[in-house]
Structures are given as C-alpha cells and as structure tokens.
Amino acid sequence: MKFSTGFLFLLLAFTLAGPQAASANTLYERLGGEKVIVQVVSDTIDRTASDPATKRSFDKVDLVKLKKKVVEH
C-alpha cells in the first residue's frame, strides 16, 4: 500500500503530539471564541450583501437576524 508524503507527515505529527493534543484548546477557542466568530460572520455577510454580483440574494433579508443565526450555527 502506498501512502502520500502528506499523509505520512500528518500521521507522524499526530503520533508525536501524543496526549498533549487531547488537552489542547478547542478550535473554537483557538479561533478566538465568540467575539472573533461574530466579527468574521459580520464582515463576510456585509461584503456579500454589498457585492454587486450577490447583493440581490440579500434583498428583503434581515441581516442582523441572519448574522445571529450563522454565529449560533
């Protein structure tokens, strides 16, 4: 069976990480938690809602409610 170099590197990295990896912060925490998620969602929706190519998809959409729901998700 042949393995790619990338796969072998990941396997080695996870093996060397050992038990410390299990106690590391969650991805959510590493990303900055709710504060950062709210900002990223807000910026992304604002850009998309104002882009001429996509803004018609946001006609009659409550952007505040949409942002809240995406953050919750």
URWO-V500988 format. One record per pair of residues at least 12 apart in sequence whose C-alpha atoms are under 10 Angstrom apart, sorted by the first residue. I is the first residue (numbers start at 1). J is the second residue. D is the distance in Angstrom with one decimal. If there is no record, write none. Layout:
I,J,D / I,J,D
This chain:
34,71,7.9 / 34,72,9.4 / 35,71,10.0 / 37,70,9.5 / 37,71,6.6 / 37,72,9.7 / 38,67,7.8 / 38,68,8.1 / 38,70,8.9 / 38,71,6.1 / 38,72,9.4 / 39,67,9.7 / 39,71,9.5 / 40,67,9.9 / 40,71,9.2 / 41,66,9.6 / 41,67,6.4 / 41,68,8.8 / 41,69,10.0 / 41,70,7.1 / 41,71,6.7 / 42,63,8.9 / 42,64,8.7 / 42,66,9.4 / 42,67,6.2 / 42,68,9.0 / 42,70,9.4 / 42,71,9.0 / 43,67,9.6 / 44,67,9.4 / 45,58,9.3 / 45,63,7.7 / 45,64,9.7 / 45,66,8.5 / 45,67,7.2 / 45,70,9.6 / 46,63,8.2 / 46,67,9.4 / 49,61,9.5 / 49,63,8.5
